[in-house]
């Protein structure tokens, strides 16, 4: 697996452009007042599938060989990666199968099925679904699309960071949520290629620390996986994203699920936008780091808006 370069991201941008509109980058006075600095929110929750990963799905599936397209694709997901694969597969006439945990977000499941994907339920958590997915891919010959270890996915996702820096070239810090790490790895590659002085900070829930612990220890580790925010929920770190993060990520922060819920409510109340747990995590991190970020121009990646009604009720009840 090769690490994508800026040239790969620029090529991905050309491939994606016919299928996806540019997402907005907005600054909100009420959010700026909360954190005490100038923040710019990249609204990947405005994507047609409600999350950033669709960029990578289109970039990858558009490059499949004819033989891979005929075999069809399979992926494991808590929802957003699966929606990305389903959306791109439908665009290019490829059969998609998505393995999800048995208690997967029902809205995300319905969206995948609506895009023509076969949804297969297996296991209580994402990692059990992933292991079953890998077994099916090996047994039946499907093209397996890993949620992190795919250079074309990372290059596609990085196009969102290019857009951020085109719209606001003076960004000094970018904060990005981390589950498997493809989004943060993409942010590191794109931001550092354009301006090495930009600090890239990752954020994960302290209830699911696999990526954080792997980054800290510079080796792949497993950790308990209990966060409500499915976009941050992995028990195992992934090789390619971690290799990039070890080399280029400036800092990594853990926040509590309660802080993420508070940030979800702030996004509704102060930015008039719906963010899922992972999508609000960057704001939770910015609030925690507000003294350090004072007087800096900060970009926040709102990675997705596909929250369930249950999670939204929990967040509103918490505050």
C-alpha positions, 0 to 999 in steps of 0.5 A: 500500500503506497501513501498517496501524494498531492498528485494523487489527490489532485487526480482524485479531485478531477475524478470526483468533480463530475459527481459531487458538489463542493461542500461549504466552509462556514464560520459562525459567530456563536461558535467562535464566541464559544471557543474564543477564536475564529473557526471554519467548519467544513460541512461534509455532513452536506454530502449526498450520503451525509458524510465525507467518505463518499469522496473516497468511494467514488475515487476508488470504485471509478478505478476498478478493473472490469474484472473487479466490477463483475465480481462486485465489492464488499465492505464492512461498516458502521454506516458511513463507509458503507454508504460511500461504497453503496453510492459509488457502486450504484453510480458505476453499476457495480453490485455492493454488499455491506456487512454491518453490526446487528445494531447498526444505525437504522437510518444508515442501513435504510440509505444503503439499501435504498442505493441498491446495496445488499446489507448483511448483519453480523456481530455486535460490534464493527470489528466482528462485522469486519472479520465476517466481511473479510471471510466472505470476500475470501470465500466468494471472490468479492473485491474487499474495500477496507475502510482504511487500508486503501490509498484511493480512499484516502486520496479521495477523502483528502480532496475535502482538505484541498477545498478547505485550504482553497477557501481559507488559505490562512488556516493554522490548525485543522482538527479532524475526527478519527475512527479508522483514521482515513480522514485524519491521514488524508488531512495530514497528507493534503495540509502538509503538502500545501503548508507544512506549518499547519498543525493537524490534530486528531480526536477520538472518544476515550471510550474507543481508543484503538487509534489513539493508543496505536498512535501513542505507542507507534504500533497497532494495538486493540482497545475496548470499543464502547463509544456511542459515536459509530464513526469513531468506533473501532477496536483495532487500528489500521496499517496505512492510516497509522503509518501516515499518522505516526509520521505527520499527525501533530497531536491526538486528543481524547474526549469523553462521549458526554463532551461529544454530545454537548458539541452535537447540541452546540452544532444545532444551537449555534451553527444550525446544522446536524452533526453525528457524534463523529462530526461533532467531535472536532468541535468538542476537541476545539472547546477542550483546547480553547486556551491553546487555540486562542487567536488562531484560525482553525478548521474543523471537519464536520465529518458527517451528519448521519445521527440516529434519532436515539443518539440525538435524543441522548444528546438533547437529554444530556444537556 
